[in-house]
Amino acid sequence: MCRVNFKIDNEKKEEITRYVEQSRKYSSVSHFFRLAANKEMSDEDEQPQEIPPKVDRTLEQITAELEEIRGGLSQISIQLESGNRDTETLAQEVYESIPRVPAANSAEISSTSRSAQEMDYQHAYSVLENSEKPSTMNEITRELNADKKEIKEAVHHLKSNFLPILEMVDEDGNKHILKQEERR
């Protein structure tokens, strides 16, 4: 199934939309236009074959999903041709490779005058002292054989997907990237 686009003025669109909603013969404006096209193209004696509304909606959903899949396959093809990993794959590799920091729990926070963030940083420093996993940008780029720009995009992807990423700068000015457990 393909898509056909055409322009009509806003008043006509609203009129058609109202008609479709009031008539209850059509499942959507698209359904209305498909039947109108069938009717126009058929002989006067023939009745156009009507697609049941449920089937019509299902076809629209399948068509939309296929278009999304085609777009994804196109992106994968481009990335494979260029030899680059996609951001999501690299983000997953970054997340799996960086150290995990336990979040300060409620009991710890309430027993001290420090903020939750200060406690989280204290935990992070402790983890960094004992971890063999890469945590700085340079270490991660070497570990995953990627460039800094790709790693930055991967970290941004992780953060934009609401994964708990803790970024901190140590006394030497090195920026560390760590994954943080959820607060209990």
C-alpha positions in Angstrom: 0.0 0.0 0.0 1.3 3.5 -0.8 0.5 6.9 0.5 -1.1 9.6 -1.6 -0.9 13.2 -0.5 -2.9 16.1 -1.8 -3.8 19.6 -0.7 -7.2 21.0 0.2 -8.1 24.1 2.1 -8.7 24.0 5.8 -12.5 24.6 5.6 -12.9 21.7 3.2 -10.8 19.4 5.4 -13.0 20.4 8.5 -16.1 19.8 6.5 -15.0 16.3 5.4 -13.8 15.4 8.9 -17.2 16.4 10.3 -19.0 14.5 7.6 -16.9 11.3 8.3 -17.5 11.6 12.1 -21.3 12.1 11.7 -21.9 9.5 9.0 -20.4 6.6 10.9 -20.0 4.8 7.5 -16.3 5.5 7.5 -13.6 4.6 10.0 -11.4 7.5 9.0 -10.9 10.3 6.5 -8.5 8.0 4.6 -11.2 5.4 4.5 -13.7 8.0 3.1 -11.2 8.9 0.3 -10.4 5.3 -0.6 -14.1 4.5 -1.0 -14.7 7.7 -3.0 -11.8 6.9 -5.3 -13.2 3.3 -5.7 -16.7 4.7 -6.5 -15.4 7.2 -9.0 -13.3 4.6 -10.8 -15.9 1.8 -10.9 -18.6 1.5 -13.5 -22.0 3.1 -12.7 -23.6 -0.3 -12.4 -20.9 -1.7 -10.1 -20.8 -1.0 -6.4 -17.4 -0.3 -5.0 -16.1 -3.0 -2.7 -16.1 -1.6 0.8 -13.3 -2.4 3.2 -14.6 -3.1 6.7 -13.5 -0.3 9.1 -11.7 -2.7 11.4 -9.7 -4.1 8.5 -9.0 -0.6 7.2 -7.6 0.5 10.6 -5.5 -2.6 10.8 -4.1 -2.0 7.3 -3.3 1.6 8.2 -1.4 0.5 11.3 0.5 -2.2 9.4 1.4 0.3 6.7 2.7 2.8 9.3 4.7 0.0 11.0 6.2 -1.1 7.7 7.3 2.4 6.9 8.9 2.7 10.3 10.7 -0.7 9.8 11.9 0.4 6.3 13.3 3.6 7.8 15.1 1.6 10.4 16.5 -0.8 7.9 17.7 2.0 5.7 19.5 3.5 8.7 21.1 0.2 9.5 22.1 -0.3 5.9 23.8 3.2 5.9 25.6 2.5 9.1 26.8 -0.9 7.9 28.1 0.6 4.7 29.9 3.3 6.6 31.2 0.8 9.2 29.9 2.8 12.2 28.0 1.4 15.1 24.7 3.0 15.7 24.4 5.2 18.8 22.0 2.9 20.6 24.4 -0.1 20.3 27.3 2.0 21.4 25.3 3.4 24.3 24.5 -0.1 25.4 28.2 -1.0 25.2 29.1 2.1 27.2 26.5 1.4 29.9 27.8 -2.2 30.2 31.4 -1.2 30.4 31.3 1.7 33.0 31.5 1.2 36.8 28.3 0.9 38.8 27.8 3.3 41.8 25.4 2.4 44.6 23.0 5.3 45.3 22.9 6.7 48.8 19.9 5.2 50.5 17.4 7.0 52.7 18.9 5.8 55.9 22.4 7.1 55.0 21.0 10.5 53.9 18.9 11.0 57.0 21.8 10.1 59.3 24.1 12.8 58.0 24.0 16.5 57.2 25.2 15.8 53.7 22.8 16.0 50.7 21.9 12.9 48.6 24.1 14.3 45.8 27.1 14.6 48.1 26.6 11.1 49.3 26.4 9.8 45.7 29.7 11.5 44.9 31.3 10.0 48.0 30.1 6.6 46.8 31.4 7.3 43.3 34.9 8.2 44.6 35.0 5.0 46.5 34.0 3.0 43.5 36.6 4.8 41.3 39.4 3.9 43.7 38.6 0.2 43.5 37.4 -0.2 40.0 39.3 -1.6 37.0 36.5 -0.6 34.6 36.9 2.5 32.3 35.2 5.6 33.5 37.0 8.6 31.8 36.2 9.6 28.3 39.7 8.5 27.2 39.5 5.2 28.9 36.0 4.4 27.4 37.1 5.5 23.9 40.1 3.1 24.1 38.1 0.3 25.6 35.3 0.5 23.0 37.5 1.5 20.1 35.4 4.6 19.4 36.0 8.3 19.1 35.1 10.9 21.7 32.2 12.3 19.7 30.6 8.9 19.4 31.0 8.3 23.1 29.5 11.7 23.9 26.5 10.9 21.7 26.1 7.5 23.3 26.2 9.0 26.8 23.6 11.6 25.7 21.5 8.8 24.4 21.6 7.0 27.8 20.7 10.2 29.6 17.9 11.0 27.2 16.5 7.6 27.8 16.4 8.3 31.6 19.1 5.9 32.5 20.8 6.9 35.8 24.2 8.3 34.6 26.4 10.1 37.0 29.0 12.4 35.6 31.6 13.9 37.9 35.0 15.6 37.6 37.8 14.5 39.9 40.5 16.6 41.5 42.7 16.2 38.4 40.0 17.6 36.1 39.2 14.1 34.6 35.5 13.7 33.8 34.1 10.3 34.9 31.0 8.6 33.6 29.3 6.1 35.9 26.0 4.3 36.1 24.1 4.8 39.3 21.7 2.4 41.0 18.3 3.6 41.8 17.8 5.3 45.2 16.1 3.1 47.7 
